[in-house]
Amino acid sequence: IKSSIRNEQIVLPKTLLELLFPAPLKKLNDSLITIKNIKDSSIITGIKFIKDSLNPRLYRLKYLWSPDINYNVVALPDAFTSLYDISNDTLDLKVKGANPDNFGVISLTLLNAKKSTIVELLDDKKAKIIEQKIAHVGEKVSFTFINAGKYTLRFIEDLNENGKWDTGLYLKGIQPEKVY
């Protein structure tokens, strides 16, 4: 089993735990998987791995990791059974929620926007979108858990409020949505 999170890794609050199996699963037993909050020894219930829609060997767990909390993720034997009736050994993964004091925050308020605006946080080369948010006039937008570095903000007027940039329609005389 390959995990997207390494043992002893510090994770951001919305970090997904992705497990990639060598073969598709026949059975997944969520009751044999636990997340334990080491600070107060509480067990987090309701853990649900979701199978990827395109890759039958990939499963994801969405969990909001709390800052500065140590967790222990344990999958007991037979939690995962492949199509070939091969089960897992014990999976024991220790992670720690990231401390927000070690990261930056970028906050801004849209004052002169006409309608909703797509706000994108890009790396300094403008090659990769780090995070994207949709905001309305006068609304505050915050990007949290930002590593030290240089970034670019891109603003897209989302006139039809569909959450993406539209190219326009030449034959109908509709201009593309403006990008700043």
PyMOL commands that set and color helices and strands:
alter all, ss='L'
color gray80, all
select helices_A, chain A and resi 30-32+100-102
alter helices_A, ss='H'
color red, helices_A
select strands_A, chain A and resi 2-3+9-11+17-20+25-28+33-37+42-44+50-51+58-61+70-75+80-82+91-97+104-109+117-123+129-135+140-146+151-157
alter strands_A, ss='S'
color yellow, strands_A
deselect
rebuild
show_as cartoon
